[in-house]
Amino acid sequence: MTGNTFGTAFRITTFGESHGPGLGVVIDGCPAGLPLTEADVQAELDKRKPGQSEVTTQRKEADRVEILSGVFEGRTTGTPIAMLVRNADAKSSAYEQIKDTARPGHADFGYIAKYGRRDYRGGGRSSGRETLSRVAAGAVAKKLLSLYGVEVMAHTTAIGFVRAGPATVEEIKANTYSNPVRCADLAAAGAMLREIEEAKRASDSVGGIVEIIATGVPAGIGSPVFDKLDACLAYSLMGIGGVKAVEIGEGLAAAGMRGSEMNDEFYSEGGAVSTKTNRSGGILGGISTGMPVVCRAAIKPTPSIARPQHTVNLETGEEAVIEITGRHDPSIVPRAVPVAEAMVALVIVDHMICGGIINPVRVDVSRNR
Ligand SMILES: Cc1cc2nc3c(=O)[nH]c(=O)nc-3n(C[C@H](O)[C@H](O)[C@H](O)COP(=O)(O)O)c2cc1C
Protein backbone atom coordinates (compact mmCIF):
# COMPACT_ATOMS: atom_id res chain seq x y z
CA MET A 1 0.00 0.00 0.00
CA THR A 2 1.56 3.31 -1.06
CA GLY A 3 0.48 6.84 -0.18
CA ASN A 4 1.35 6.84 3.52
CA THR A 5 3.90 9.65 3.19
CA PHE A 6 3.03 13.34 3.11
CA GLY A 7 5.12 16.49 2.58
CA THR A 8 8.28 17.44 0.72
CA ALA A 9 10.84 18.95 3.11
CA PHE A 10 9.03 18.13 6.37
CA ARG A 11 8.02 14.61 5.44
CA ILE A 12 5.81 12.38 7.52
CA THR A 13 5.07 8.67 7.14
CA THR A 14 2.23 7.24 9.22
CA PHE A 15 1.70 3.58 10.10
CA GLY A 16 -0.61 1.35 12.14
CA GLU A 17 -4.16 0.06 12.28
CA SER A 18 -7.12 0.69 14.55
CA HIS A 19 -6.98 -2.75 16.23
CA GLY A 20 -3.30 -3.63 15.68
CA PRO A 21 -0.64 -3.20 18.39
CA GLY A 22 -0.38 0.55 17.79
CA LEU A 23 -0.10 3.49 15.42
CA GLY A 24 2.51 6.16 14.86
CA VAL A 25 4.49 8.42 12.62
CA VAL A 26 8.05 9.00 11.45
CA ILE A 27 8.98 12.60 10.66
CA ASP A 28 11.93 13.12 8.36
CA GLY A 29 13.12 16.69 7.87
CA CYS A 30 12.50 18.36 11.20
CA PRO A 31 15.48 20.66 11.82
CA ALA A 32 17.80 20.08 14.79
CA GLY A 33 17.51 22.13 17.96
CA LEU A 34 13.73 22.39 18.33
CA PRO A 35 12.74 21.99 21.99
CA LEU A 36 10.35 19.03 22.04
CA THR A 37 8.89 16.82 24.77
CA GLU A 38 6.29 14.06 24.86
CA ALA A 39 4.08 16.51 26.79
CA ASP A 40 4.07 18.87 23.78
CA VAL A 41 2.75 16.09 21.56
CA GLN A 42 0.41 14.69 24.23
CA ALA A 43 -1.34 18.06 24.58
CA GLU A 44 -2.37 17.86 20.91
CA LEU A 45 -3.30 14.17 21.05
CA ASP A 46 -5.52 14.86 24.08
CA LYS A 47 -7.65 17.18 21.92
CA ARG A 48 -8.39 14.27 19.55
CA LYS A 49 -8.53 11.22 21.81
CA PRO A 50 -11.78 9.24 21.93
CA GLY A 51 -14.23 8.83 24.79
CA GLN A 52 -14.13 12.45 25.98
CA SER A 53 -17.88 12.99 25.73
CA GLU A 54 -21.17 11.27 24.94
CA VAL A 55 -20.93 12.51 21.36
CA THR A 56 -17.71 10.70 20.50
CA THR A 57 -16.93 7.00 20.28
CA GLN A 58 -16.90 5.32 23.68
CA ARG A 59 -13.62 3.57 22.94
CA LYS A 60 -11.36 4.32 25.91
CA GLU A 61 -7.84 5.12 24.81
CA ALA A 62 -5.33 7.26 26.73
CA ASP A 63 -3.40 7.70 23.46
CA ARG A 64 -0.12 8.03 25.37
CA VAL A 65 2.68 8.96 22.98
CA GLU A 66 6.21 7.59 23.18
CA ILE A 67 8.98 9.41 21.32
CA LEU A 68 11.31 6.65 20.17
CA SER A 69 13.96 8.64 18.33
CA GLY A 70 15.07 12.01 17.06
CA VAL A 71 15.01 13.86 20.40
CA PHE A 72 17.94 14.09 22.81
CA GLU A 73 18.21 16.24 25.92
CA GLY A 74 14.86 17.84 25.14
CA ARG A 75 15.71 18.96 21.61
CA THR A 76 15.37 17.48 18.17
CA THR A 77 18.62 16.17 16.71
CA GLY A 78 17.71 16.47 13.02
CA THR A 79 17.37 12.67 12.70
CA PRO A 80 14.00 10.97 12.08
CA ILE A 81 11.51 11.54 14.88
CA ALA A 82 9.58 8.32 15.49
CA MET A 83 6.47 8.43 17.67
CA LEU A 84 4.29 5.51 18.79
CA VAL A 85 0.88 5.21 20.45
CA ARG A 86 -0.12 1.72 21.57
CA ASN A 87 -3.72 0.59 21.22
CA ALA A 88 -5.26 -0.45 24.52
CA ASP A 89 -9.04 -0.80 24.09
CA ALA A 90 -9.62 -2.56 20.78
CA LYS A 91 -12.75 -4.74 20.77
CA SER A 92 -12.71 -6.60 17.47
CA SER A 93 -15.69 -8.94 17.98
CA ALA A 94 -18.21 -6.41 16.60
CA TYR A 95 -16.30 -6.47 13.32
CA GLU A 96 -16.07 -10.25 12.90
CA GLN A 97 -19.74 -10.56 12.02
CA ILE A 98 -19.51 -7.84 9.33
CA LYS A 99 -16.07 -8.71 7.96
CA ASP A 100 -17.36 -9.84 4.57
CA THR A 101 -20.11 -7.26 4.16
CA ALA A 102 -19.22 -3.80 2.89
CA ARG A 103 -20.35 -1.02 5.20
CA PRO A 104 -22.24 1.56 3.11
CA GLY A 105 -20.28 4.84 3.04
CA HIS A 106 -17.09 3.28 4.43
CA ALA A 107 -13.84 2.19 2.79
CA ASP A 108 -14.48 -1.59 2.90
CA PHE A 109 -15.61 -2.01 -0.73
CA GLY A 110 -12.67 -0.03 -2.14
CA TYR A 111 -10.11 -1.97 -0.08
CA ILE A 112 -11.43 -5.32 -1.32
CA ALA A 113 -11.68 -4.03 -4.92
CA LYS A 114 -8.04 -2.96 -4.80
CA TYR A 115 -6.17 -5.32 -2.45
CA GLY A 116 -8.46 -8.33 -2.27
CA ARG A 117 -7.98 -8.44 1.51
CA ARG A 118 -8.09 -6.05 4.43
CA ASP A 119 -7.71 -5.77 8.19
CA TYR A 120 -11.42 -5.47 8.93
CA ARG A 121 -10.93 -4.95 12.68
CA GLY A 122 -12.12 -1.44 13.45
CA GLY A 123 -11.68 -0.43 9.83
CA GLY A 124 -7.92 -1.15 9.95
CA ARG A 125 -6.06 1.69 8.31
CA SER A 126 -9.23 3.40 7.05
CA SER A 127 -10.22 4.05 10.67
CA GLY A 128 -10.43 7.58 12.01
CA ARG A 129 -7.83 6.31 14.50
CA GLU A 130 -5.16 6.66 11.80
CA THR A 131 -5.46 10.42 12.23
CA LEU A 132 -3.76 10.33 15.63
CA SER A 133 -0.46 9.92 13.75
CA ARG A 134 -1.18 13.11 11.84
CA VAL A 135 -1.98 14.97 15.04
CA ALA A 136 1.31 13.80 16.61
CA ALA A 137 3.23 15.04 13.56
CA GLY A 138 1.18 18.24 13.53
CA ALA A 139 2.20 18.89 17.15
CA VAL A 140 5.85 19.01 16.07
CA ALA A 141 4.98 21.24 13.10
CA LYS A 142 3.03 23.58 15.38
CA LYS A 143 5.93 23.76 17.84
CA LEU A 144 8.31 24.70 15.01
CA LEU A 145 5.86 27.22 13.56
CA SER A 146 5.40 28.87 16.95
CA LEU A 147 9.06 29.99 16.79
CA TYR A 148 8.14 31.93 13.66
CA GLY A 149 4.99 33.49 15.09
CA VAL A 150 2.64 31.21 13.13
CA GLU A 151 -0.40 29.81 14.94
CA VAL A 152 -2.86 27.32 13.50
CA MET A 153 -6.31 26.88 15.02
CA ALA A 154 -9.53 25.19 13.98
CA HIS A 155 -13.12 25.14 15.17
CA THR A 156 -16.47 23.63 14.26
CA THR A 157 -18.63 26.07 12.29
CA ALA A 158 -21.53 23.76 11.44
CA ILE A 159 -23.14 20.53 12.60
CA GLY A 160 -25.85 19.52 10.19
CA PHE A 161 -27.85 22.69 9.55
CA VAL A 162 -26.82 24.33 12.84
CA ARG A 163 -24.38 27.12 12.00
CA ALA A 164 -22.02 28.99 14.33
CA GLY A 165 -21.89 32.77 14.27
CA PRO A 166 -18.61 34.52 13.36
CA ALA A 167 -15.81 34.12 15.91
CA THR A 168 -12.68 36.16 16.53
CA VAL A 169 -9.27 34.51 16.78
CA GLU A 170 -9.36 35.17 20.55
CA GLU A 171 -12.75 33.43 20.84
CA ILE A 172 -11.52 30.47 18.83
CA LYS A 173 -8.51 30.10 21.11
CA ALA A 174 -10.51 30.53 24.32
CA ASN A 175 -13.67 28.57 23.55
CA THR A 176 -13.09 25.80 21.04
CA TYR A 177 -11.86 23.08 23.37
CA SER A 178 -14.17 24.14 26.22
CA ASN A 179 -17.13 22.21 24.78
CA PRO A 180 -17.56 18.73 23.30
CA VAL A 181 -18.44 19.92 19.78
CA ARG A 182 -15.34 22.14 19.54
CA CYS A 183 -17.30 25.27 18.60
CA ALA A 184 -16.03 28.78 19.39
CA ASP A 185 -19.57 30.22 19.40
CA LEU A 186 -20.78 28.95 22.76
CA ALA A 187 -24.44 29.73 22.03
CA ALA A 188 -24.35 27.59 18.88
CA ALA A 189 -22.34 24.85 20.64
CA GLY A 190 -25.39 23.83 22.70
CA ALA A 191 -27.60 23.52 19.63
CA MET A 192 -24.89 21.54 17.83
CA LEU A 193 -24.60 19.16 20.77
CA ARG A 194 -28.37 18.57 20.67
CA GLU A 195 -28.16 17.94 16.92
CA ILE A 196 -25.56 15.20 17.42
CA GLU A 197 -27.47 13.68 20.36
CA GLU A 198 -30.65 13.61 18.29
CA ALA A 199 -28.90 11.88 15.40
CA LYS A 200 -27.42 9.34 17.83
CA ARG A 201 -30.80 8.64 19.41
CA ALA A 202 -32.20 8.02 15.92
CA SER A 203 -29.38 5.48 15.27
CA ASP A 204 -28.05 7.95 12.72
CA SER A 205 -25.10 10.33 12.28
CA VAL A 206 -24.54 13.93 11.23
CA GLY A 207 -21.88 15.89 9.32
CA GLY A 208 -20.65 19.47 9.47
CA ILE A 209 -17.89 21.96 8.75
CA VAL A 210 -14.50 22.66 10.32
CA GLU A 211 -12.82 26.01 9.70
CA ILE A 212 -9.04 26.30 9.99
CA ILE A 213 -7.20 29.59 10.41
CA ALA A 214 -3.44 30.15 10.35
CA THR A 215 -2.22 33.50 11.62
CA GLY A 216 1.26 34.96 11.28
CA VAL A 217 1.93 33.20 7.97
CA PRO A 218 4.49 35.40 6.18
CA ALA A 219 3.73 36.70 2.70
CA GLY A 220 5.50 34.74 -0.03
CA ILE A 221 5.09 31.04 0.81
CA GLY A 222 3.65 28.61 -1.73
CA SER A 223 4.38 28.18 -5.42
CA PRO A 224 2.54 29.56 -8.43
CA VAL A 225 1.69 26.42 -10.42
CA PHE A 226 1.17 22.84 -9.17
CA ASP A 227 2.31 23.43 -5.59
CA LYS A 228 0.00 26.37 -4.98
CA LEU A 229 -0.50 26.83 -1.26
CA ASP A 230 -4.27 26.54 -1.69
CA ALA A 231 -3.89 23.37 -3.78
CA CYS A 232 -1.68 21.79 -1.12
CA LEU A 233 -4.11 22.74 1.63
CA ALA A 234 -7.02 21.21 -0.30
CA TYR A 235 -5.01 18.02 -0.89
CA SER A 236 -4.06 17.79 2.78
CA LEU A 237 -7.61 18.29 4.05
CA MET A 238 -9.23 16.01 1.48
CA GLY A 239 -6.89 13.30 2.74
CA ILE A 240 -8.79 13.19 6.03
CA GLY A 241 -11.42 10.43 6.11
CA GLY A 242 -14.93 11.80 5.63
CA VAL A 243 -13.93 15.18 4.12
CA LYS A 244 -16.03 15.82 1.01
CA ALA A 245 -15.20 19.43 0.12
CA VAL A 246 -12.63 22.11 0.90
CA GLU A 247 -13.02 25.87 0.62
CA ILE A 248 -10.34 28.57 0.71
CA GLY A 249 -11.46 32.06 1.73
CA GLU A 250 -14.92 32.74 0.30
CA GLY A 251 -14.79 29.31 -1.36
CA LEU A 252 -18.06 28.29 -3.01
CA ALA A 253 -19.63 31.66 -2.21
CA ALA A 254 -17.09 33.31 -4.58
CA ALA A 255 -18.95 31.77 -7.51
CA GLY A 256 -21.93 34.01 -6.77
CA MET A 257 -20.00 37.24 -6.26
CA ARG A 258 -18.99 40.09 -8.56
CA GLY A 259 -15.29 40.97 -8.89
CA SER A 260 -15.99 44.19 -7.03
CA GLU A 261 -17.29 42.14 -4.09
CA MET A 262 -14.61 39.47 -4.13
CA ASN A 263 -11.39 41.44 -4.71
CA ASP A 264 -9.37 42.37 -1.65
CA GLU A 265 -8.20 45.94 -2.16
CA PHE A 266 -4.65 46.79 -1.17
CA TYR A 267 -3.46 49.57 1.08
CA SER A 268 -0.07 50.65 2.39
CA GLU A 269 0.82 51.56 5.95
CA GLY A 270 4.34 52.53 6.97
CA GLY A 271 5.69 50.85 3.85
CA ALA A 272 3.88 47.54 4.54
CA VAL A 273 1.33 46.42 1.94
CA SER A 274 -1.79 44.66 3.12
CA THR A 275 -5.42 44.13 2.08
CA LYS A 276 -8.52 45.68 3.61
CA THR A 277 -10.47 42.42 3.46
CA ASN A 278 -9.45 38.76 3.24
CA ARG A 279 -11.92 37.10 0.85
CA SER A 280 -9.07 35.25 -0.84
CA GLY A 281 -8.27 33.45 2.45
CA GLY A 282 -4.72 34.78 2.59
CA ILE A 283 -3.61 33.28 -0.73
CA LEU A 284 -3.29 34.85 -4.20
CA GLY A 285 -1.75 33.02 -7.15
CA GLY A 286 -0.90 30.11 -4.88
CA ILE A 287 1.29 32.30 -2.65
CA SER A 288 0.48 33.64 0.83
CA THR A 289 -0.35 37.34 1.13
CA GLY A 290 0.47 37.75 4.81
CA MET A 291 -3.22 37.81 5.75
CA PRO A 292 -4.58 34.91 7.82
CA VAL A 293 -4.89 31.70 5.80
CA VAL A 294 -8.52 30.60 6.06
CA CYS A 295 -9.94 27.30 4.85
CA ARG A 296 -12.89 25.05 5.61
CA ALA A 297 -13.49 21.33 5.29
CA ALA A 298 -16.99 19.89 4.84
CA ILE A 299 -17.32 16.53 6.57
CA LYS A 300 -19.92 13.91 5.80
CA PRO A 301 -22.02 12.11 8.43
CA THR A 302 -20.21 9.13 9.99
CA PRO A 303 -20.77 6.14 7.70
CA SER A 304 -21.15 3.54 10.50
CA ILE A 305 -24.71 3.94 11.76
CA ALA A 306 -26.67 1.55 13.96
CA ARG A 307 -29.52 1.02 11.48
CA PRO A 308 -30.11 -1.93 9.19
CA GLN A 309 -28.73 -1.06 5.72
CA HIS A 310 -28.67 -2.93 2.44
CA THR A 311 -25.32 -4.18 1.25
CA VAL A 312 -23.60 -7.12 -0.42
CA ASN A 313 -21.55 -9.96 1.04
CA LEU A 314 -18.25 -9.53 -0.84
CA GLU A 315 -17.32 -13.20 -0.34
CA THR A 316 -20.54 -14.74 -1.68
CA GLY A 317 -21.81 -11.88 -3.86
CA GLU A 318 -25.22 -12.22 -2.19
CA GLU A 319 -27.26 -9.24 -1.08
CA ALA A 320 -27.36 -8.80 2.68
CA VAL A 321 -28.58 -6.50 5.44
CA ILE A 322 -25.85 -5.08 7.68
CA GLU A 323 -26.31 -3.98 11.30
CA ILE A 324 -23.29 -2.16 12.71
CA THR A 325 -22.83 -2.52 16.46
CA GLY A 326 -19.28 -1.28 17.11
CA ARG A 327 -18.38 1.97 18.89
CA HIS A 328 -18.52 4.96 16.56
CA ASP A 329 -18.51 8.75 16.55
CA PRO A 330 -22.08 9.93 15.90
CA SER A 331 -20.37 12.90 14.24
CA ILE A 332 -16.79 12.90 12.97
CA VAL A 333 -16.64 16.71 13.09
CA PRO A 334 -15.56 17.41 16.72
CA ARG A 335 -12.71 14.92 16.52
CA ALA A 336 -11.66 16.13 13.07
CA VAL A 337 -10.98 19.64 14.42
CA PRO A 338 -7.46 18.88 15.78
CA VAL A 339 -6.78 16.68 12.74
CA ALA A 340 -7.54 19.51 10.30
CA GLU A 341 -5.43 21.84 12.43
CA ALA A 342 -2.52 19.37 12.19
CA MET A 343 -2.78 18.98 8.41
CA VAL A 344 -2.73 22.73 7.83
CA ALA A 345 0.26 23.11 10.19
CA LEU A 346 2.09 20.39 8.24
CA VAL A 347 1.46 22.13 4.92
CA ILE A 348 2.58 25.52 6.19
CA VAL A 349 5.75 24.25 7.87
CA ASP A 350 6.64 22.35 4.70
CA HIS A 351 6.22 25.45 2.53
CA MET A 352 8.17 27.60 4.99
CA ILE A 353 11.09 25.17 4.83
CA CYS A 354 10.86 24.82 1.03
CA GLY A 355 10.62 28.62 0.75
CA GLY A 356 13.82 29.13 2.75
CA ILE A 357 12.10 30.85 5.66
CA ILE A 358 12.82 28.00 8.08
CA ASN A 359 16.37 26.63 7.99
CA PRO A 360 15.96 22.93 7.09
CA VAL A 361 19.08 21.89 9.03
CA ARG A 362 18.89 23.61 12.39
CA VAL A 363 16.52 25.86 14.25
CA ASP A 364 17.64 29.48 14.47
CA VAL A 365 19.04 29.46 18.02
CA SER A 366 18.07 33.09 18.69
CA ARG A 367 14.41 32.06 18.32
CA ASN A 368 14.82 29.55 21.15
CA ARG A 369 15.89 31.94 23.85
C1 LIG B 1 -11.39 11.68 13.50
C2 LIG B 1 -12.22 10.75 12.67
C3 LIG B 1 -13.07 9.85 13.29
C4 LIG B 1 -13.85 8.96 12.54
N1 LIG B 1 -14.69 8.09 13.20
C5 LIG B 1 -15.43 7.22 12.48
C6 LIG B 1 -16.27 6.28 13.13
O1 LIG B 1 -16.35 6.23 14.35
N2 LIG B 1 -16.99 5.44 12.35
C7 LIG B 1 -16.94 5.45 10.98
O2 LIG B 1 -17.62 4.69 10.34
N3 LIG B 1 -16.16 6.34 10.35
C8 LIG B 1 -15.40 7.21 11.04
N4 LIG B 1 -14.59 8.11 10.38
C9 LIG B 1 -14.70 8.23 8.92
C10 LIG B 1 -14.04 7.13 8.12
O3 LIG B 1 -12.68 7.01 8.49
C11 LIG B 1 -14.18 7.44 6.63
O4 LIG B 1 -15.47 7.84 6.32
C12 LIG B 1 -13.85 6.20 5.81
O5 LIG B 1 -12.47 5.92 5.92
C13 LIG B 1 -14.18 6.35 4.33
O6 LIG B 1 -13.45 7.42 3.76
P1 LIG B 1 -14.18 8.63 2.98
O7 LIG B 1 -15.36 9.00 3.83
O8 LIG B 1 -13.16 9.71 2.92
O9 LIG B 1 -14.59 8.10 1.65
C14 LIG B 1 -13.79 8.98 11.13
C15 LIG B 1 -12.91 9.89 10.50
C16 LIG B 1 -12.14 10.77 11.26
C17 LIG B 1 -11.24 11.74 10.56
The ligand as a Tripos MOL2 file, in Angstrom:
@<TRIPOS>MOLECULE
LIG
   31    33     1     0     0
SMALL
NO_CHARGES

@<TRIPOS>ATOM
      1 C1        -11.3890   11.6810   13.5040 C.3       1 LIG1
      2 C2        -12.2180   10.7460   12.6740 C.ar      1 LIG1
      3 C3        -13.0660    9.8470   13.2860 C.ar      1 LIG1
      4 C4        -13.8460    8.9620   12.5440 C.ar      1 LIG1
      5 N1        -14.6880    8.0880   13.1960 N.ar      1 LIG1
      6 C5        -15.4260    7.2210   12.4760 C.ar      1 LIG1
      7 C6        -16.2740    6.2760   13.1250 C.ar      1 LIG1
      8 O1        -16.3480    6.2300   14.3530 O.2       1 LIG1
      9 N2        -16.9900    5.4370   12.3460 N.ar      1 LIG1
     10 C7        -16.9360    5.4530   10.9840 C.ar      1 LIG1
     11 O2        -17.6190    4.6910   10.3390 O.2       1 LIG1
     12 N3        -16.1610    6.3410   10.3450 N.ar      1 LIG1
     13 C8        -15.3970    7.2140   11.0420 C.ar      1 LIG1
     14 N4        -14.5920    8.1130   10.3820 N.ar      1 LIG1
     15 C9        -14.7040    8.2270    8.9170 C.3       1 LIG1
     16 C10       -14.0390    7.1290    8.1220 C.3       1 LIG1
     17 O3        -12.6770    7.0150    8.4870 O.3       1 LIG1
     18 C11       -14.1820    7.4350    6.6350 C.3       1 LIG1
     19 O4        -15.4660    7.8400    6.3220 O.3       1 LIG1
     20 C12       -13.8500    6.2040    5.8100 C.3       1 LIG1
     21 O5        -12.4680    5.9240    5.9230 O.3       1 LIG1
     22 C13       -14.1840    6.3550    4.3260 C.3       1 LIG1
     23 O6        -13.4470    7.4200    3.7570 O.3       1 LIG1
     24 P1        -14.1800    8.6260    2.9760 P.3       1 LIG1
     25 O7        -15.3620    8.9970    3.8310 O.co2     1 LIG1
     26 O8        -13.1570    9.7060    2.9210 O.co2     1 LIG1
     27 O9        -14.5940    8.1010    1.6550 O.co2     1 LIG1
     28 C14       -13.7890    8.9840   11.1250 C.ar      1 LIG1
     29 C15       -12.9120    9.8920   10.5020 C.ar      1 LIG1
     30 C16       -12.1420   10.7670   11.2590 C.ar      1 LIG1
     31 C17       -11.2410   11.7390   10.5590 C.3       1 LIG1
@<TRIPOS>BOND
     1     1     2 1
     2     2     3 ar
     3     2    30 ar
     4     3     4 ar
     5     4     5 ar
     6     4    28 ar
     7     5     6 ar
     8     6     7 ar
     9     6    13 1
    10     7     8 2
    11     7     9 ar
    12     9    10 ar
    13    10    11 2
    14    10    12 ar
    15    12    13 ar
    16    13    14 ar
    17    14    15 1
    18    14    28 ar
    19    15    16 1
    20    16    17 1
    21    16    18 1
    22    18    19 1
    23    18    20 1
    24    20    21 1
    25    20    22 1
    26    22    23 1
    27    23    24 1
    28    24    25 2
    29    24    26 1
    30    24    27 1
    31    28    29 ar
    32    29    30 ar
    33    30    31 1
@<TRIPOS>SUBSTRUCTURE
     1 LIG1         1 GROUP 0 **** ****
